[in-house]
Amino acid sequence: MSNIENFGPGVGKQRFERGLREAEQKEKELLDRLRALPDGERKADETKPMIDRVRTFAGYREYPKYAMVGRYFAYKQALLREAGRLVEAHGIREQEDIFYLTFDELRKVVATHRPCDRLVRERKEAFRSYGTLTPPRVLTSNGEAVSGEYRREDVPAEALAGLPVSAGIVEGRARVISDMSQADLVAGDILVTAYTDPSWTPLFVAIDGLVTEVGGLMTHGAVIAREYGVPAVVGVENATRLIRDGQRIRVNGTDGYVEILPD
């Protein structure tokens, strides 16, 4: 529905054809640059099949994710059934307590039914403390935290800058969510969160816009937003802190910024 509202008839086909032309032009530019180098014809001849291969198989990268998500759901249901039996045997207090145990620890509890309340409490406390930490947006393999800021002249005053990843402009109620299981969304809401992964996909059916703190053109939220025609801006630093749950905001997924509207 969002695609129908945001784009005219035939736009999807037109955008695909435009992207194809741009890709072909970029391929030509790359091969021409290679041919200008010493032994360039050989390098170009070796590179062309690689480009074709990437175009053919890049889409298949989503299949393993699809398979993993389906299996993880089955695994979770099996574990929760076992957890229910452990609750009845007083091995754990709540079903969700098993998620704070390693597989080896879980096997021991299943075999002995010996309570592990202290260990679970320690793990829960550690988990809560980890949730208060703010990881750097960019961390190199050498452990260096890289910081920076946007240099944008096209962003209105007081607007939050980000990366435009799904075109369109939408206004609505911001729902700031850190835990998908606690999401309470209704049609027309705008999801504001740190990031999304495949498990968040069902939420995109209801929302009219997306704002995330991290991400890029090919991260999960951006790809799904484009598929659903939902305007989206990612890479909005501290979005979940600067935007209050319930505020009205405007998401400009075309130019890449978010405005907090007056109450």
Salt bridges, closest charged atoms under 4 A:
GLU27 OE2 - LYS48 NZ 3.57
GLU27 OE1 - ARG55 NH1 2.83
GLU29 OE1 - LYS26 NZ 3.54
ASP32 OD2 - LYS28 NZ 2.96
ASP32 OD1 - ARG35 NH1 3.49
ASP39 OD2 - ARG42 NE 2.37
GLU41 OE1 - ARG35 NE 3.61
GLU46 OE2 - ARG42 NH1 2.82
ASP52 OD2 - LYS48 NZ 2.83
GLU62 OE2 - ARG61 NH1 2.87
GLU82 OE1 - ARG85 NH2 2.88
GLU94 OE1 - LYS124 NZ 3.90
ASP97 OD1 - LYS124 NZ 2.95
ASP104 OD1 - ARG107 NH1 2.64
GLU105 OE2 - ARG123 NH2 2.91
ASP117 OD2 - ARG93 NE 3.21
GLU122 OE2 - ARG118 NE 3.42
GLU125 OE1 - ARG128 NH2 2.98
ASP154 OD1 - ARG152 NE 2.87
GLU171 OE1 - ARG248 NH2 3.99
GLU171 OE2 - ARG250 NH2 2.75
ASP189 OD2 - ARG173 NH2 2.87
GLU237 OE1 - ARG137 NH1 3.89
ASP245 OD1 - ARG175 NE 2.89
GLU259 OE1 - ARG250 NH1 2.88
ASP263 OD2 - ARG244 NH2 3.84
